[in-house]
Amino acid sequence: MQNSRRSVAAATDWLNSACGGPVLGRALLLLALSASALAQGMAGIMSPPANVRPPGLEGVGIEQRLNQQLPLDLAFRDETGKPVRLGDYFGKKPVILTLVYYHCPMLCNEVLTGLVGSLKAVPFDIGKEFDVLTVSFDPHDTPADATEKKADYIKRYRRAGAADGWHFLSGPQESIDALTKAAGFRYQYDTKTEQFAHTTAIIVVTPEGKIAQYYYGVEFPPRDLRLAMVQASQNRIGTLTDQAILYCFHYDPKTGKYSMIVSRVIQIAGGLTILTLGTVLLVLFRRGPDSELRGHSRSHQYVR
């Protein structure tokens, strides 16, 4: 752990000297970490190539753990200070999990703000069709910090009932370590700046507590989020249209997006073509040749 912290400090010093000051250096460090969530790394690690990665940040990234069961017995405290278990928030609905820390100066706020903006464009409501679970990975964060953060984002979301479905947790280091390990979320602490180096993502989890999908960055396509929650709920929410779209699109873990399944689109197009031709032939068959001759005969009489 000490080696990791020294590495992050070295990276910060390197950026400060290269950029002419601590403010710009720190901003570029955070932006580099944010960009790492958009690139494709080896073995599922979401991070930039080694030749563009700031030194000392090799251990920061996200390793996809699709279908991983989250440890639901972990102990935390909610925003009121009440002792809770992670499993208290699973069982009935899909959950969007966000890992942040409440005193983050930039990236965490950007993630939560981007999530609110995307969810406002989704017809599903927090607390009704799905829940959101925000967990701090800083053991020094308190329920009071969680309360303040929750009030801010519930106000931004502006939908009734959201306070009952969006939960902000804090907890001890051992619970944080177990959750971040299960989620594949890797971060480091910088003792100089007293901040965490981390990437940005949200995680869609099934009602049973299994990781279904990851979405990276600070902006999330509303259509993909909607489909993700429909799929994670095993079609218990959503419409027939959503299910039809899911038949033609699949989630690509490499891009963190839904992409079209061309073969299925071709199958549907072929089926529609056959159905149309069959309908036309059926109509012609029912009319028969006699009706066609009678039509010609009447037309001939009118000509006379």
MIRO-636629 format. One record per atom (N, C-alpha, C): residue number from 0; x, y, z. Coordinates in steps of 0.001 Angstrom, whole numbers, always signed. Atoms other than C-alpha are relative to their C-alpha. Example, Ala and Ser with C-alpha at 12.3 -4.5 7.8 and 13.67 -1.06 7.14 Angstrom:
% MIRO-636629
0,+890,-1190,+0
0,+12300,-4500,+7800
0,+900,+1200,+0
1,-820,-1190,-60
1,+13670,-1060,+7140
1,-770,+1090,+730
//
This chain:
% MIRO-636629
0,+836,-1203,+0
0,+0,+0,+0
0,+876,+1260,+0
1,-884,-1160,-57
1,+2847,+2370,+864
1,+648,+256,-1351
2,-599,-157,+1332
2,+4472,+1700,-2514
2,-978,+635,-967
3,+1022,-557,+887
3,+1204,+2493,-4262
3,-174,+1481,+257
4,+179,-1414,-330
4,+828,+5762,-2391
4,+1188,+831,-463
5,-1174,-737,+485
5,+4413,+6764,-3197
5,-69,+161,-1512
6,+93,-69,+1460
6,+3738,+5980,-6854
6,-962,+1091,-443
7,+954,-1048,+331
7,+676,+8230,-6946
7,+587,+1371,+274
8,-639,-1278,-329
8,+2620,+11006,-5228
8,+1021,+366,-1058
9,-988,-258,+1051
9,+5382,+10612,-7815
9,-680,+457,-1276
10,+738,-402,+1194
10,+2833,+10856,-10595
10,-474,+1441,+115
11,+469,-1369,-215
11,+1414,+14040,-9078
11,+1135,+996,-146
12,-1170,-884,+113
12,+4882,+15600,-8730
12,+429,+144,-1451
13,-395,-43,+1404
13,+5663,+14673,-12331
13,-912,+915,-793
14,+944,-851,+716
14,+2502,+16348,-13622
14,+138,+1451,+418
15,-160,-1381,-467
15,+3026,+19431,-11448
15,+1187,+672,-661
16,-1196,-596,+594
16,+6536,+19968,-12773
16,-153,+168,-1501
17,+163,-68,+1455
17,+5520,+19260,-16352
17,-991,+1067,-423
18,+1086,-904,+381
18,+2470,+21519,-16288
18,+130,+1379,+623
19,-258,-1332,-505
19,+3859,+24439,-14358
19,-774,+374,+1238
20,+715,-358,-1221
20,+1806,+24248,-11179
20,-856,-1125,+502
21,+764,+1106,-580
21,-100,+22010,-8789
21,-1443,-48,-446
22,+1415,+7,+357
22,-3587,+23113,-9863
22,-214,-663,-1348
23,+131,+582,+1330
23,-3161,+22322,-13546
23,+448,-1453,-8
24,-483,+1374,-56
24,-1160,+19205,-12761
24,-1033,-926,+580
25,+1022,+840,-625
25,-3867,+17855,-10480
25,-1198,-184,-924
26,+1136,+103,+916
26,-6577,+18637,-13014
26,+287,-988,-1120
27,-345,+926,+1069
27,-4730,+16784,-15756
27,+89,-1432,+497
28,-45,+1335,-581
28,-4149,+13849,-13439
28,-1403,-590,+83
29,+1373,+487,-120
29,-7867,+13583,-12753
29,-630,-258,-1357
30,+539,+201,+1332
30,-8737,+13995,-16414
30,+569,-1261,-640
31,-600,+1225,+528
31,-6282,+11244,-17313
31,-684,-1222,+578
32,+693,+1117,-645
32,-7982,+8982,-14817
32,-1391,-171,-566
33,+1326,+87,+597
33,-11372,+9836,-16260
33,+80,-616,-1386
34,-155,+536,+1351
34,-10139,+9097,-19761
34,+295,-1486,+21
35,-324,+1423,-69
35,-8891,+5722,-18596
35,-1242,-861,-22
36,+1239,+776,-2
36,-12490,+4636,-18172
36,-583,-144,-1385
37,+544,+47,+1352
37,-13116,+5184,-21880
37,+836,-865,-931
38,-891,+759,+861
38,-10200,+3137,-23229
38,-100,-1484,+321
39,+60,+1437,-208
39,-9910,-599,-23627
39,+1377,-493,+420
40,-1261,+526,-487
40,-7199,-2289,-21566
40,+45,-1505,-133
41,-175,+1440,+62
41,-5861,-5812,-21406
41,-680,-652,+1178
42,+604,+823,-1061
42,-7615,-8521,-19363
42,-1150,+702,+701
43,+1174,-633,-576
43,-10671,-6339,-18827
43,+291,+1237,+815
44,-328,-1197,-756
44,-8771,-3493,-17134
44,-276,+1213,-878
45,+302,-1192,+766
45,-10233,-187,-18315
45,+1032,+1065,+354
46,-1057,-971,-257
46,-7146,+2043,-18548
46,+698,+318,-1305
47,-670,-369,+1244
47,-5116,+3895,-21192
47,+1262,-822,-205
48,-1249,+719,+248
48,-2065,+2345,-22889
48,+1117,+500,+888
49,-1074,-334,-931
49,+1114,+2315,-20830
49,+780,+1237,-441
50,-806,-1127,+467
50,+2808,+4903,-23061
50,-664,+1350,+205
51,+661,-1275,-281
51,+168,+7553,-22233
51,-508,+64,+1430
52,+470,+45,-1379
52,-527,+6560,-18642
52,+978,+728,+904
53,-905,-662,-931
53,+893,+8886,-15956
53,+696,-1021,+876
54,-736,+983,-791
54,+3615,+7081,-14000
54,-616,-188,+1380
55,+499,+296,-1332
55,+2478,+5340,-10837
55,-1468,-322,+72
56,+1447,+243,-29
56,-1129,+4804,-11889
56,-371,-1349,-602
57,+273,+1303,+614
57,-793,+1243,-13175
57,-1076,-780,+756
58,+967,+748,-801
58,-2975,-30,-10324
58,-1383,+600,+38
59,+1301,-661,+6
59,-5887,+2308,-11053
59,-768,-421,-1245
60,+797,+412,+1152
60,-8667,+1022,-13290
60,-1213,-796,+449
61,+1171,+827,-280
61,-11722,-1200,-13523
61,+148,-1318,-740
62,-46,+1335,+586
62,-11576,-4929,-14113
62,-1415,-564,+13
63,+1381,+460,+84
63,-14897,-6210,-15361
63,-161,-1360,+684
64,+325,+1243,-701
64,-16395,-8893,-13129
64,-1458,-365,-299
65,+1373,+286,+401
65,-19526,-9697,-15102
65,-486,-1298,+633
66,+654,+1133,-673
66,-21881,-12091,-13307
66,+599,-302,+1364
67,-566,+166,-1340
67,-19841,-11691,-10117
67,-1062,+288,+1061
68,+928,-213,-1106
68,-21931,-12054,-6966
68,+618,+971,+1005
69,-490,-926,-1007
69,-21498,-9054,-4686
69,-189,-611,+1388
70,+142,+528,-1365
70,-20910,-9935,-1004
70,-1075,+779,+765
71,+1150,-727,-525
71,-24306,-8980,+387
71,-19,+107,+1521
72,-16,-62,-1454
72,-23382,-9479,+4044
72,+890,+1122,+546
73,-904,-1067,-442
73,-21049,-6455,+4162
73,-740,+1042,+821
74,+608,-963,-921
74,-21722,-3947,+6946
74,+347,+1432,-399
75,-174,-1424,+275
75,-22219,-227,+6204
75,-939,+784,+908
76,+986,-870,-646
76,-24148,+2741,+7579
76,-663,+844,-1071
77,+683,-840,+979
77,-26801,+4614,+5656
77,+147,+1463,+371
78,-168,-1442,-210
78,-27150,+8391,+5473
78,-536,+478,+1344
79,+508,-373,-1328
79,-29008,+8434,+8804
79,+878,-525,+1119
80,-860,+612,-994
80,-26255,+6513,+10578
80,-446,-1385,+421
81,+529,+1313,-353
81,-28311,+3321,+10789
81,+893,-1104,-570
82,-773,+1136,+522
82,-26276,+65,+10512
82,-838,-795,-1009
83,+701,+749,+1049
83,-27225,-1760,+7312
83,+941,-1042,-585
84,-758,+980,+775
84,-26101,-4694,+5210
84,-203,+289,-1476
85,+122,-249,+1436
85,-25437,-4468,+1511
85,-1220,-709,-563
86,+1125,+773,+501
86,-28056,-7128,+952
86,-1356,+614,+272
87,+1270,-666,-285
87,-30742,-4844,+2405
87,-558,+705,-1230
88,+409,-788,+1160
88,-30844,-3090,-974
88,-195,-865,-1248
89,+180,+906,+1128
89,-31227,-6167,-3171
89,-1145,-965,+294
90,+1036,+1004,-167
90,-33875,-8776,-3775
90,-1208,+189,-902
91,+1212,-247,+784
91,-36631,-7091,-5795
91,+248,+767,-1298
92,-179,-892,+1141
92,-35233,-4527,-8246
92,+1455,-5,-459
93,-1382,-255,+411
93,-32163,-3921,-10383
93,+534,+1231,+714
94,-648,-1081,-746
94,-29670,-1571,-8764
94,+1137,+575,-839
95,-1158,-666,+593
95,-27276,+985,-10224
95,+951,+333,+1132
96,-1002,-201,-1047
96,-24129,+928,-8073
96,+1025,+1029,-454
97,-1052,-981,+276
97,-21817,+3938,-7956
97,+971,+9,+1173
98,-1058,-39,-1008
98,-18494,+3917,-6079
98,+697,+1344,-103
99,-534,-1360,-19
99,-17384,+7424,-5122
99,+574,+273,+1388
100,-219,-455,-1378
100,-16068,+9361,-2164
100,-514,+1425,+99
101,+842,-1176,-126
101,-17990,+12290,-795
101,+759,+1323,-2
102,-786,-1236,+52
102,-15134,+14826,-631
102,+844,+89,-1273
103,-703,-40,+1286
103,-13951,+14177,-4173
103,-174,+1381,-626
104,+115,-1360,+527
104,-13145,+17542,-5793
104,-564,+94,-1411
105,+440,-154,+1388
105,-14175,+16670,-9333
105,-722,-1232,-541
106,+533,+1108,+784
106,-14720,+13209,-10857
106,-1266,-604,+581
107,+1171,+641,-602
107,-17197,+11756,-8370
107,-1256,+840,-206
108,+1141,-880,+241
108,-19451,+14788,-8654
108,-430,-48,-1459
109,+330,+79,+1423
109,-19232,+14554,-12438
109,-761,-1285,-313
110,+691,+1272,+216
110,-20277,+10888,-12342
110,-1447,+92,+463
111,+1348,-71,-553
111,-23283,+11548,-10107
111,-868,+986,-775
112,+747,-981,+789
112,-24302,+14619,-12087
112,-380,-591,-1362
113,+298,+638,+1274
113,-24031,+12690,-15358
113,-1060,-1074,+134
114,+996,+1044,-229
114,-26041,+9832,-13884
114,-1386,+615,+163
115,+1294,-663,-182
115,-28832,+12179,-12771
115,-539,+487,-1341
116,+439,-498,+1299
116,-28937,+13787,-16203
116,-526,-1107,-895
117,+443,+1125,+826
117,-29240,+10413,-17908
117,-1298,-597,+520
118,+1190,+624,-579
118,-31833,+9041,-15489
118,-1240,+875,-152
119,+1139,-888,+220
119,-34033,+12102,-15969
119,-591,-211,-1399
120,+488,+280,+1355
120,-34313,+11041,-19624
120,-536,-1423,-132
121,+513,+1371,-9
121,-35335,+7482,-18666
121,-1382,-1,+648
122,+1361,-33,-556
122,-39061,+6839,-18045
122,-144,-736,+1327
123,+65,+693,-1279
123,-38340,+4528,-15111
123,+360,+955,+1137
124,-233,-866,-1159
124,-38299,+6092,-11634
124,+839,-701,+1060
125,-747,+515,-1152
125,-35766,+5627,-8861
125,-977,-272,+1138
126,+870,+373,-1096
126,-37476,+3809,-6029
126,-1223,-770,-439
127,+1157,+723,+516
127,-40114,+2296,-8294
127,+447,-1197,-829
128,-476,+1105,+834
128,-38589,+251,-11117
128,+1417,-441,+346
129,-1384,+325,-334
129,-35003,+366,-9831
129,+458,+875,+1162
130,-610,-793,-1069
130,-32793,+1669,-7014
130,+1397,+418,-416
131,-1388,-432,+185
131,-29478,+3513,-6928
131,+701,-112,+1343
132,-773,+182,-1227
132,-26807,+2658,-4366
132,+1365,+658,-188
133,-1275,-716,+56
133,-23934,+5103,-3868
133,+782,-326,+1266
134,-816,+441,-1131
134,-21145,+3779,-1647
134,+1339,+727,-42
135,-1291,-682,-87
135,-18118,+5770,-490
135,+1115,-1012,+236
136,-1156,+851,-245
136,-14734,+4070,-751
136,+1038,+690,+891
137,-843,-669,-993
137,-13245,+6538,+1765
137,-522,-342,+1391
138,+494,+388,-1321
138,-13506,+5066,+5285
138,-195,+1166,+952
139,+156,-1187,-847
139,-13338,+8598,+6730
139,-1302,+746,-278
140,+1294,-628,+265
140,-16609,+9631,+5097
140,-1013,-453,+1051
141,+950,+240,-1088
141,-19474,+9834,+7597
141,-1438,+17,-518
142,+1409,-123,+385
142,-23269,+9504,+7504
142,-426,+1437,-253
143,+323,-1410,+241
143,-23407,+13300,+7728
143,+425,+417,-1408
144,-439,-272,+1369
144,-21377,+13506,+4509
144,-964,-616,-1007
145,+934,+688,+887
145,-23723,+10989,+2924
145,-1333,+735,-69
146,+1268,-741,-41
146,-26782,+12976,+4037
146,+63,+1238,-883
147,-170,-1222,+805
147,-25445,+16161,+2449
147,+31,-324,-1491
148,-104,+372,+1417
148,-24586,+14415,-812
148,-1362,-468,-528
149,+1302,+502,+429
149,-27957,+12670,-968
149,-980,+1144,-232
150,+926,-1127,+128
150,-29909,+15897,-431
150,+248,+753,-1298
151,-353,-731,+1209
151,-28044,+17526,-3304
151,-540,-702,-1243
152,+355,+700,+1239
152,-28707,+14810,-5890
152,-1476,-383,-68
153,+1448,+204,+23
153,-32268,+14039,-4841
153,-690,+1281,-483
154,+550,-1281,+446
154,-32983,+17728,-5366
154,+176,+160,-1505
155,-244,-115,+1435
155,-31429,+17571,-8831
155,-891,-949,-803
156,+808,+989,+725
156,-33379,+14468,-9823
156,-1467,+439,-106
157,+1331,-627,-5
157,-36715,+16074,-8876
157,-1134,-951,-402
158,+1132,+903,+188
158,-38971,+13014,-8908
158,-433,-545,+1355
159,+545,+456,-1280
159,-41241,+11924,-6097
159,+429,-1436,+278
160,-341,+1352,-417
160,-40173,+8862,-4147
160,+1449,-374,-174
161,-1398,+340,+266
161,-36519,+9037,-5182
161,+799,-190,+1290
162,-743,+102,-1263
162,-35336,+9497,-1583
162,-102,-1398,+600
163,+167,+1357,-526
163,-36674,+6022,-783
163,+762,-1028,-825
164,-674,+953,+873
164,-34747,+4456,-3655
164,+1453,+295,-280
165,-1414,-338,+205
165,-31401,+6267,-3749
165,+647,+85,+1378
166,-607,+128,-1317
166,-29196,+5324,-807
166,+1493,+339,-73
167,-1398,-408,-82
167,-25820,+6785,+200
167,+611,-633,+1247
168,-576,+756,-1094
168,-23628,+4537,+2332
168,+1449,+406,+279
169,-1397,-116,-403
169,-20373,+4833,+4243
169,+307,-1197,+877
170,-294,+1194,-773
170,-18490,+2114,+6041
170,+1467,-188,+289
171,-1387,+274,-387
171,-15288,+562,+7408
171,+833,-491,-1180
172,-913,+368,+1080
172,-12234,-260,+5317
172,-209,-1433,-461
173,+134,+1394,+417
173,-12827,-4019,+5378
173,-1210,-216,-901
174,+1172,+109,+872
174,-16304,-3638,+3853
174,+274,+640,-1351
175,-347,-690,+1238
175,-15001,-1170,+1293
175,+901,-876,-858
176,-936,+850,+745
176,-12152,-3506,+313
176,-723,-1182,-647
177,+715,+1164,+531
177,-14487,-6477,-124
177,-904,+386,-1168
178,+909,-433,+1058
178,-16975,-4509,-2247
178,+758,+427,-1244
179,-761,-471,+1162
179,-14424,-2794,-4489
179,+725,-1153,-695
180,-647,+1167,+605
180,-12596,-6090,-5025
180,-994,-794,-825
181,+1024,+748,+733
181,-15799,-7862,-6028
181,-420,+726,-1269
182,+419,-800,+1157
182,-16671,-5002,-8399
182,+1133,+240,-991
183,-1136,-237,+881
183,-13164,-4882,-9902
183,+411,+1456,-54
184,-270,-1442,-45
184,-12826,-1213,-8882
184,+1322,+220,+739
185,-1339,-154,-565
185,-9156,-330,-8300
185,+352,+1482,+91
186,-302,-1408,-256
186,-8072,+2980,-6785
186,+1221,+88,+909
187,-1156,-218,-866
187,-5133,+4493,-4890
187,-149,+1333,+722
188,+69,-1219,-806
188,-4675,+7169,-2231
188,+1304,+774,-118
189,-1158,-886,+97
189,-2323,+10133,-2617
189,+122,+768,+1313
190,-157,-635,-1314
190,-1004,+11251,+775
190,+300,+1490,-112
191,-322,-1418,+151
191,+222,+14597,-587
191,-1260,+840,-188
192,+1211,-773,+281
192,-3091,+15793,-1970
192,-1165,-425,+893
193,+1066,+573,-819
193,-5145,+13637,+422
193,-1254,-241,-840
194,+1081,+341,+917
194,-7235,+12545,-2529
194,+230,-1398,-556
195,-83,+1322,+592
195,-7958,+9270,-4277
195,+139,+101,-1507
196,-82,+162,+1447
196,-6857,+8392,-7783
196,-928,-1151,-379
197,+988,+1020,+360
197,-9681,+6460,-9445
197,-566,+278,-1374
198,+693,-167,+1274
198,-11564,+5910,-12674
198,-1487,+197,+275
199,+1424,-299,-173
199,-15255,+6549,-13286
199,-843,-1020,-744
200,+917,+954,+613
200,-18044,+4094,-13959
200,-1220,-159,+887
201,+1155,+461,-762
201,-21489,+3002,-12906
201,-188,-1474,-331
202,+132,+1442,+155
202,-22401,-655,-12477
202,-1467,-382,+169
203,+1372,+488,-87
203,-25781,-2216,-13200
203,+33,-1397,+612
204,-12,+1255,-754
204,-26533,-5068,-10774
204,-1409,-593,-2
205,+1297,+673,+12
205,-29332,-7633,-10887
205,-621,+40,+1400
206,+628,+41,-1331
206,-31886,-7916,-8055
206,+651,-1009,+936
207,-662,+1010,-821
207,-29927,-10954,-6853
207,+1380,+431,+468
208,-1304,-494,-417
208,-26763,-8877,-6483
208,+1141,-424,-888
209,-1047,+377,+934
209,-24863,-10076,-9564
209,+262,+1132,-992
210,-380,-1089,+904
210,-22946,-7624,-11744
210,-447,-335,-1420
211,+527,+228,+1351
211,-24682,-7286,-15118
211,+761,+800,-1051
212,-617,-854,+1014
212,-23055,-4346,-16923
212,+776,+1133,+652
213,-776,-1181,-389
213,-20515,-1518,-16628
213,-213,+1091,-1053
214,+25,-1170,+902
214,-20851,+1982,-18116
214,+1049,+982,+490
215,-1183,-770,-374
215,-17744,+4147,-18177
215,-148,+1479,-333
216,-13,-1426,+258
216,-17050,+7859,-18118
216,-910,+757,+953
217,+856,-850,-832
217,-19301,+10607,-16779
217,-1325,+331,-684
218,+1273,-156,+694
218,-22135,+10547,-19350
218,-448,-1382,-474
219,+483,+1350,+230
219,-24356,+7539,-19882
219,-1236,+57,-909
220,+1127,-60,+934
220,-26716,+6950,-22856
220,-1291,-467,+662
221,+1258,+391,-649
221,-30295,+6918,-21509
221,-607,-1268,-586
222,+571,+1211,+608
222,-31393,+4277,-24036
222,+692,-1247,+522
223,-735,+1164,-477
223,-28630,+1920,-22940
223,-310,-291,+1464
224,+340,+204,-1412
224,-29406,+2474,-19260
224,-1372,-648,+129
225,+1341,+582,-41
225,-33058,+1692,-19886
225,+46,-1477,-356
226,-100,+1396,+413
226,-32237,-1510,-21754
226,+735,-830,+1036
227,-761,+723,-1009
227,-29705,-2470,-19090
227,-874,-382,+1180
228,+857,+288,-1149
228,-32292,-2232,-16335
228,-1093,-1001,-354
229,+983,+986,+440
229,-34882,-4135,-18373
229,+631,-1390,-11
230,-675,+1288,+83
230,-32367,-6889,-19021
230,+379,-521,+1380
231,-401,+425,-1345
231,-31083,-6957,-15426
231,-1197,-481,+808
232,+1211,+405,-723
232,-34668,-7275,-14177
232,-623,-1254,-570
233,+542,+1162,+704
233,-35202,-10246,-16524
233,-1410,+294,-528
234,+1232,-466,+659
234,-37957,-8287,-18301
234,-1171,+184,+958
235,+1077,-266,-953
235,-39915,-7676,-15111
235,-430,+1458,-46
236,+387,-1381,+245
236,-39917,-3993,-16002
236,+149,+259,-1498
237,-105,-322,+1414
237,-40187,-2288,-19388
237,-1229,-442,-785
238,+1127,+278,+890
238,-42472,-2825,-22376
238,+374,-1076,-1010
239,-268,+949,+1075
239,-42814,-5257,-25268
239,+980,+577,-1014
240,-945,-651,+910
240,-40952,-2710,-27356
240,+1424,-161,+508
241,-1326,+186,-576
241,-38002,-2887,-24953
241,+501,-1421,-249
242,-394,+1391,+199
242,-37992,-6679,-25234
242,+348,-273,-1458
243,-299,+165,+1422
243,-38082,-6477,-29018
243,+1354,+605,-340
244,-1297,-648,+240
244,-35156,-4067,-29021
244,+1127,-860,+551
245,-1028,+853,-594
245,-33205,-6346,-26688
245,+264,-1237,-856
246,-206,+1147,+887
246,-33750,-9175,-29181
246,+973,+360,-1118
247,-832,-438,+1129
247,-31984,-7125,-31864
247,+1320,+635,+440
248,-1222,-635,-493
248,-29310,-5554,-29647
248,+561,-823,+1157
249,-615,+675,-1141
249,-26825,-7031,-27203
249,+1031,+918,+630
250,-970,-805,-731
250,-24594,-5511,-24545
250,+1406,-487,-309
251,-1397,+315,+314
251,-20938,-5405,-25594
251,+880,+472,+1149
252,-809,-431,-1145
252,-18697,-5409,-22486
252,+1280,+721,-397
253,-1220,-681,+433
253,-15737,-4188,-24555
253,-226,+1493,-183
254,+301,-1414,+231
254,-17462,-909,-25416
254,-887,+588,+1083
255,+932,-495,-1008
255,-19915,-697,-22518
255,-1252,+579,-625
256,+1179,-510,+707
256,-22751,-145,-25023
256,-767,-1158,-616
257,+788,+971,+747
257,-25528,-1973,-26809
257,+290,+179,-1484
258,-232,-45,+1439
258,-24811,-2862,-30425
258,-959,-951,-692
259,+1004,+755,+753
259,-27015,-4295,-33146
259,+504,-1396,-335
260,-276,+1357,+457
260,-27120,-8031,-33820
260,-546,-109,-1423
261,+419,-79,+1398
261,-27212,-7961,-37618
261,-784,-1239,-406
262,+669,+1241,+413
262,-28225,-11612,-38001
262,-1451,-20,+447
263,+1381,+5,-487
263,-31329,-11124,-35870
263,-853,+1015,-751
264,+733,-984,+792
264,-32320,-7977,-37761
264,-361,-582,-1355
265,+264,+632,+1298
265,-31990,-9934,-41011
265,-1106,-1045,+138
266,+1045,+994,-227
266,-34111,-12730,-39538
266,-1374,+653,+79
267,+1282,-693,-144
267,-36847,-10282,-38574
267,-455,+572,-1340
268,+348,-559,+1309
268,-36706,-8535,-41968
268,-473,-1105,-946
269,+409,+1116,+843
269,-36892,-11906,-43728
269,-1374,-526,+384
270,+1305,+460,-469
270,-39818,-12965,-41572
270,-1120,+930,-429
271,+1010,-973,+423
271,-41696,-9758,-42330
271,-258,-89,-1502
272,+153,+132,+1457
272,-41021,-10202,-46049
272,-865,-1213,-345
273,+777,+1216,+244
273,-42374,-13770,-46003
273,-1457,+201,+402
274,+1364,-243,-462
274,-45396,-12656,-43989
274,-764,+881,-981
275,+647,-904,+968
275,-46151,-9848,-46467
275,-362,-738,-1286
276,+270,+756,+1222
276,-45814,-12116,-49506
276,-1105,-1025,+221
277,+1036,+978,-292
277,-47934,-14755,-47821
277,-1373,+638,+54
278,+1282,-706,-75
278,-50669,-12216,-47106
278,-515,+365,-1388
279,+389,-358,+1367
279,-50673,-10993,-50714
279,-494,-1224,-767
280,+400,+1218,+702
280,-50829,-14548,-52080
280,-1329,-530,+520
281,+1260,+458,-580
281,-53652,-15428,-49678
281,-1177,+809,-537
282,+1059,-867,+533
282,-55706,-12437,-50832
282,-290,-343,-1452
283,+193,+348,+1410
283,-55129,-13313,-54488
283,-672,-1356,-152
284,+583,+1339,+69
284,-56010,-16952,-53852
284,-1491,+39,+323
285,+1410,-85,-376
285,-59291,-16031,-52155
285,-830,+685,-1086
286,+721,-661,+1095
286,-60240,-13714,-55008
286,-230,-969,-1141
287,+127,+1031,+1019
287,-59585,-16522,-57509
287,-91,+562,-1407
288,+45,-450,+1414
288,-59573,-16379,-61350
288,-1386,+433,-445
289,+1355,-362,+411
289,-63394,-16201,-61630
289,-317,+1446,+307
290,+281,-1398,-364
290,-63565,-12885,-59774
290,+741,+949,-908
291,-770,-849,+905
291,-60852,-11524,-62032
291,-682,+92,-1366
292,+683,-3,+1284
292,-62791,-12617,-65183
292,-1268,+834,+47
293,+1208,-803,-144
293,-65997,-11081,-63858
293,+319,+1483,-39
294,-399,-1408,+18
294,-64144,-7845,-63321
294,+289,+472,-1401
295,-286,-369,+1388
295,-62898,-7851,-66920
295,-1284,+103,-803
296,+1257,-5,+733
296,-66419,-8642,-68195
296,-780,+1282,+243
297,+706,-1252,-312
297,-67944,-5690,-66370
297,+677,+1182,-660
298,-730,-1100,+638
298,-65227,-3411,-67675
298,-303,+31,-1496
299,+289,+73,+1422
299,-65967,-4643,-71235
299,-1393,+532,-319
300,+1329,-509,+204
300,-69657,-3864,-70868
300,-6,+1519,+67
301,-37,-1445,-123
301,-68906,-352,-69761
301,+634,+651,-1232
302,-655,-553,+1197
302,-66675,+154,-72810
302,-1009,+37,-1147
303,+1016,+2,+1034
303,-69565,-859,-75125
303,-991,+1132,+180
//
